Amino acid sequence: MGGKTLTRADLAESVVQKIGLPRNESQELVELVIKVLSESLAEGEPVKLSSFGSFNIRQKGERVGRNPKTGQEVPITPRRVLVFRPSNIMKERINAGLGRRRAAE
């Protein structure tokens, strides 16, 4: 693996290079997209990005967990969690990349 994390700055730089927008407008565009995605998910709306995948909010109920150190039972409160499900196209891209990497080794 490359070990590099893709950041907002990396996304903005890609917009600059591929579309040619000025750097500050590219950063604003990336921030706006992330803001819209975040707000939609916070309101409980699913977000689907064609050829990439879908983000959903799943409600988890209260349950009993266990402290691994002490073994003591602890109640885990109900909460909402973010779930990502990649599209079939994304899965194919990931697996195709895995095959190329193995062939190079």
C-alpha positions, 0 to 999 in steps of 0.5 A: 500500500502507498500509505498516504491518506487522501486529504481535502487539499489533495482533492482540491489540487486534483480539481485544480489540475484536472478542471483548471479552477483556481486553487481557492475556488477548488478548495471552496468546491471540495468544502461545499461538497463535503458540507452537503454530504455531511448535512444530508447524512446528519439529517438521516438521508441516504447519500448515493454517489453513482459508480462509487457507493452509498452512505447510510445511517443505521440505528443501533439499539441499546445492548450490553457490552463487556469491558475486555480488561475487567470482564465487567458488563457495561450498557452500550447506549443506542446510537446512529452509525455511518455505514458505507457500501461500495458500488459493484463498479467500485468493487470491480475497480478495487479487485482489478487493482489488487490483481495488477499489484499481485502480478507486479510482485 
